[in-house]
Amino acid sequence: QVHLVESGGGLVQAGGSLRLSCVASGIIFTISTISWYRQAPGKQRELVAGITRNYETNYAESVKGRFTISRDNYKNTVYLQMDSLKPDDTADYYCHARQLGRRDDFWGQGTQVTVSS
C-alpha cells in the first residue's frame, strides 16, 4: 500500500519560511517523480514544483526563486523549502508521486500553509 505523508505546514508571517516534507512508502522511490501541488480556497489545484528520479526540477512561475524542491533517496523523502512567503502562498499543499512504469499515481492527505500579511 502506498502512503505519502506530508508535514511541515503551519502559520507564518509574510516574508517567513517553511519547509515541507513528504515521506513516501510503498513505491520504488528512486524511480519516482515527486511533486508538490497546492490548492487555495475556491481555486483549482496547481503544480508548485516537481523533481524527477534524475533530480531534474521544475517550478511554477509564481514560486521560482523562492521555493526549492529537493529529495533524499535514502530517506524516501522530498522537501519543499519555501522562503519569502507571501499571503498568496496560503493553500493546502499536497505531495504527489508517479513511479516509472506504473499507470497509477498517488496523493498525500495534504498539509496546510497559512501566510499572514
C-alpha positions in Angstrom: 0.0 0.0 0.0 1.3 3.4 -1.0 1.5 6.2 1.6 2.6 9.8 1.2 2.8 11.7 4.4 3.2 15.4 4.4 4.4 17.6 7.3 5.8 21.0 8.0 2.8 23.2 7.3 1.7 25.9 9.6 1.1 29.6 10.1 3.9 32.1 9.2 4.1 35.8 8.6 4.8 37.2 5.2 8.5 37.0 4.4 9.0 34.0 6.5 10.0 30.4 5.6 8.7 26.9 6.0 10.0 23.5 5.0 7.5 20.9 3.9 8.4 17.2 3.9 6.8 14.3 2.1 7.7 10.8 3.2 6.8 8.0 0.8 6.3 4.3 1.3 5.0 1.5 -0.9 6.6 2.8 -4.0 10.1 2.5 -5.6 11.1 5.9 -4.5 14.3 6.1 -6.6 12.4 5.8 -9.9 9.5 8.1 -8.9 8.8 11.7 -9.8 7.6 13.5 -6.8 5.7 16.8 -7.0 4.1 19.4 -4.7 0.7 20.8 -5.6 -1.3 23.3 -3.8 -5.0 24.3 -3.6 -6.2 27.6 -2.2 -9.8 28.0 -1.2 -12.1 28.4 -4.2 -9.2 27.7 -6.6 -8.1 24.7 -8.7 -5.2 22.6 -7.6 -2.0 23.7 -9.2 1.5 22.4 -9.6 4.1 24.1 -7.4 7.3 22.1 -8.0 8.4 18.7 -9.1 11.6 16.6 -9.0 12.3 13.6 -11.2 14.3 10.5 -10.5 17.2 12.2 -12.2 16.9 15.2 -9.9 15.5 17.5 -12.7 13.3 20.1 -11.2 10.5 22.4 -12.4 8.7 25.2 -10.7 5.6 27.3 -11.2 6.5 30.8 -12.3 4.9 32.2 -9.2 7.4 30.4 -6.9 10.6 30.5 -8.9 13.4 31.9 -6.9 11.6 31.5 -3.6 10.9 27.8 -3.4 13.4 24.9 -3.7 12.5 21.2 -4.1 14.9 18.5 -3.2 14.9 14.8 -2.5 16.7 12.4 -0.2 16.5 8.9 -1.7 18.0 7.3 1.5 15.0 8.7 3.5 12.4 8.3 0.8 11.7 12.0 1.4 11.1 15.1 -0.8 11.4 18.5 0.7 9.9 21.9 -0.3 11.8 24.8 1.1 9.6 27.8 0.9 11.2 31.2 1.5 9.9 34.8 1.2 6.4 33.5 1.7 3.5 35.7 0.6 -0.1 35.6 1.6 -0.9 34.3 -1.9 1.0 31.1 -1.0 -1.7 30.3 1.5 -3.1 26.9 0.5 -3.3 23.2 1.3 -0.1 21.6 -0.1 -0.2 18.1 -1.4 2.5 15.6 -2.3 2.1 13.6 -5.5 4.0 10.6 -6.7 4.3 8.8 -10.0 6.5 5.8 -10.3 8.1 5.0 -13.6 6.4 2.0 -15.2 3.1 2.4 -13.2 -0.1 3.8 -14.6 -1.5 4.9 -11.3 -0.4 7.9 -9.3 -0.7 8.8 -5.6 -1.6 11.7 -3.4 -0.9 12.6 0.2 -3.5 14.0 2.6 -2.1 17.5 2.4 -0.7 20.0 4.9 -2.0 23.5 5.4 0.1 26.6 4.9 -1.2 29.9 6.0 0.8 33.1 5.4 -0.4 36.2 7.2 0.2 39.7 6.0 
